[in-house]
Amino acid sequence: MKYQIFEKNAFNIIGIKEEFSVRANENLIGIPKMWKAFNENGTVGKLISLNNGAIKGVLGVCIDKVAQVDCPVIDYWIATAFDGEKTPDEFLSLAIPASKWAVFEVHGPMPDAMQEAWKQIYSEWFSSSGYKHVIGVPELEVYTEEDSTSPDLYSEIWIAIQ
């Protein structure tokens, strides 16, 4: 796996979120449906047009809520980095704290390439890297405007580490 480690200042995102159970891989089914719906209804296009923040592209943002609600659920956002004074009415906002990040390259069509990369990071990379995942900091998927079905699609996974 190709990756880089760097520090980034705090930044803000705007977008839409939904809650997904991670039991029986429900999130792996529901999140691609969410992307499909928001691509079709123009939400992703609007987020792309508002992207003016610290990261270029559209973000998939994962927030593990197990500690908050004591059940295996995540909030998943489709969002973009936004450096504006007022959040547009149709979106929510979230502050991403300053962190040290491991940024992994992902190559291939969605959603399979992204899902396989997540599995590899947690089953192989963390056990051999010496780094630990920072609990409470959202995990990021960074997507370009390229065709999501392209076998050459480039995207990234960002995980806060210590």
Buried (B, 14 or more C-beta within 10 A) or exposed (E): EEBEEEEBEEBBBBBBBBEBEBEEEEBBEBBBEBBEEBBEEEBBEBBBEBBEBBBEBBBBBBBBBEEEEEEBBBBBBBBBBBEEEEBEEEBEBBEBEEBBBBBBEBEBBBBEBBBEBBEBBEEEBBEEBEBEBBEEBBBBBBBBEEEBEEEEBBBBBBBBBE
